């Protein structure tokens, strides 16, 4: 069955409110009437923009393990073969198989004309995800890490008929070029309006904006545009902001942003540092620690049992040739993934689902050192069941001290 046939067979109207912050505990989510965390082991972000990727088989693989999140890039950015040494990178489609939001005219793009076929594919993807209970993090933009990525981008003046985007890659996602900004905002308006009917979507402003010159005032402008589009539409969706690699304390958060994402957030200091936000903290991308499962499994347990609300593992076993996630992941690909890892991650998801998330918070306990000094602990307090999960370390030496609950070890 084609992806478009799948879309036609589904009901596109949300049965209830979209994914939202849980009204009883805004560190977590409510989705379809239930408190939840979002847990993924997903492909490298090309499910929509790569026309050769069978996203129905991909979503079936997530659904089979009860995983409920996927992250996809919009198509305003793509990669090229060899980017980041990723083998069979879904974000680097072969020539002629890149789905851009903008219409292609000859060998260039028209930034004033959107490609309806792209939005049909996008909605088919989100619809198929909805049927399987999978939330889609739709990433609107991405920083340009190198000149080779800017060279192939439709927003580059050499690639569009509008002669817009005659600038350095470090200026693209800023307020410096009004004509370019106008086209970016027009894309945001179209994408947000197209996806308004779905309950299983949230918007991330930009992937890794802390690289490549992306400015905070530009990010705030994009957030305002999302909110303005939805002001008079039936549904209001959450907005996510990617803050840092590792950890950083969020200062002066944008009131329009509800989810604060971090990459490579191990140990999970980002959760403790931002406890006072009382908002979901996400570990939004893993990798660069080899191809094995153990290190990423530990990261998942550490982060979610520290009070994190999102764990999004980057699973390189999903390729065009293996959309069911059965490709063997080998060096130099900078991460892991595969069927066994997804099985293991499903155990964690089941465990977290068993907690009373409406009354579960990052612990306020303090640990006494041998010298008598106290320092904040990292862990969870499940107030409903009197369960306290505290860390005594991270990585291979991590241990949990679990009080007033049956003994449980994730390792």
Secondary structure, 3 states (H helix, E strand, C coil): CCHHHHHHCCCCCCCCCCCEEECCEEEEEEECCEEECEEEEECCCCCCCECCCCHHHHHHHHHHCCCCEEEEECCCCCCCCCHHHCCCCCCCCCCCCECCCEEEECCEEEEEEECHHHHHHHHHHHHHHHHCCCEEEEEEEECCCCHHHHHCCCCCHHHECCCCCCCCHHHCCCCCCHHHHHHHHHHHHHHHHHCCCCCCEEEEEEECCCCCCCCHHHHHHHHHHHHHHHCCCCCCCCEEEEEEECCCCCCCCCCCCCEEEEECCCCCHHHHHCHHHCCEEEEEECCCCCCCCHHHHHHHHHHHCCCCCEEEEEECCCCCCCCCCCCCCCCCCCCECCHHHHHHHHHHHHHHHCCCHHHEEECCCEEECCCCCEEECCEEEECCCCEEEEECCCHHHCCEEEECCCCCCCC
